[in-house]
Amino acid sequence: MSAEIKKPYFSVKDIHAYYGESYIVQGVSFDVEEGEIVALLGRNGAGKTSTLRALARLDSPALKRGEIYLGGLPIHPLQAYQAAGAGIQLVPEDRRIFGGLTVEENLILAQVAEPKGWEIERIYEHFPRLGERRNQDAVTMSGGEQQMLAVARALARDVKLLLLDEPYEGLAPVIVQEIERILMEVRKLGITTVIVEQNAVAALQLADKALILDMGQIAFRGTAKEVLEDEDLRHEYLAI
């Protein structure tokens, strides 16, 4: 009897997506094991954010073809709220913090719908800055603190796949280090993570695998270490 072939935890098969009339994601395929961190890299306009949005099943871009599986569950037929309920949480570049609500109210709102993730007190243990500002209007915090809240809000849900779009943008190095610390803890919990980040070196130093997009297609797939060690590859596709 032949051994059973183990299927990857997260699998993306030949997805094609359009943003309006523009053909952005052109046949992207990759597999990720549970708990891995993947850096999804490329120049501006390569299709990175559109790929993340397609994985989260947001309406724009519209997924025209392809299949997405998380833990064997088909994600591609789902709407965004159903994908979120299945454990896919997107932290967008603009963070989407709710103004007029405190830090704690932002976290409580994330837990209105089941399934819930981390308890709020547990979040404060891992994000002590948020605990100190629990009663502060969330949009009056610094950009770094708002990014922490955006990640924490995803963890307040029962997250299985964390999608991060430019989590380090505009942040001071000390805040980047704090976000990285949290993501390392997230990996220990077995949560799979895909990071889109212009600060490619920082993302690669954290990641296990790397995918490089070019014109909506995967130009490279391999380990993060391979990209860090290949100067020609970085120069050609990442301009670094």
Secondary structure, DSSP 4 states (H G I P E B T S, - for coil): -PPPPPPPSEEEEEEEEEETTEEEEEEEEEEE-TT-EEEEE-STTSSHHHHHHHHTT-SSSEEEEEEEEETTEE-TT--HHHHHHTTEEEE-TT--PPTTSBHHHHHHHHTSSSSB-S-HHHHHHH-HHHHHTTTSBGGGS-HHHHHHHHHHHHHTB--SEEEEESTTTT--HHHHHHHHHHHHHHHHTT-EEEEE-S-HHHHHHH-SEEEEEETTEEEEEEEHHHHHH-HHHHHHHH--
